[in-house]
Amino acid sequence: MKRAAIEKERTLTTWKRHLSRHAPVERACRCEQQPGRFRKGQRAGGCGRPRCWLCHGDKLAGIPSPGLRRALAAASEGFREMAE
């Protein structure tokens, strides 16, 4: 909840900007009463679709992240030391 409180101003700004792009219609959009829907940001220039190869190609192709590569290298080095 601390993160939500910290990001509240940005969330409401994003929500209001989204609402300003709506066409004035009688029927309300489902996002109209859901400002929390805009709490988590998207990648810069990202489309927000988790299966998009342009935005998430490394994840979909199975390329390990730098942190995972470091962890695997440390683990293999530890196993080598144990074997000696």
N, C-alpha and C positions, 0 to 999 in steps of 0.2 A: 504494500500500500504506500510505502514511502516513495517509490518511483512514480506512482500515479499522482501523488501530491506534487512532486517536483515538476512533472511534465504537464500539469493541469492547464497552464496558460497556453502552451503550444498546442495541446489537444483541442482546446476550445477555439483557438484561432483557425486551426485546420478544419474543424467542423463547420465553423461559420463561413469559411471560404468555400467549402463544398456546398453548403446550403445556398449561397449567393449565386451559384451556377445553375440551380434548379429553375426550371420554367414554372411560372405561376399557374398551377393547375389546382383543381379542386381536391383531387386525391393526394393524400400525404405520402411521401416516400418513407420507407421503413427506417431509413437512417436519420429521419428528422428528429426522433426522440431518443437517439442513441449516440450521444457525443463520445462515449467511451470506445466506440467502434474505431475511432481515429487515433487512439492512444499510442499504439506502436507505429513507429515510422517505417517507411519503406526505403530500400536502397536508392541511392541517387540515380535517377533515370530508370529505376526498376519499374516493372509493370505490376508486381505484387502476385503474379501467378507462380506457384511453387514448381510447376512442370515446364516453365519456359526455359528453353535451352540457351537463349541469349543471356538471360539474367543468372541462371543457376546451372550453367553447363558443367562447371567443375564438380558440383554435387551429383548431378545426374550421370556423369561419366565415371564416377567413382574415384576421382582424383583426391588423395588424402590432403587434408588441410595442413598448413605448416606446423601447427601444434601437434597434430597426430604424427607427422613425420619425425618431429623431435622426440616424441614419446617412444616411437618404435626404434629409433636409433639408440636412445638411452637404454631401452630394454635389451636390445641385441648386444650392446656393449656390456651390460650387466651380466648377461648369460655367458659371454666370452670370458669375463673375469672369474665367474664361478667355475668354469670348466678348467681353468688353469690351476 
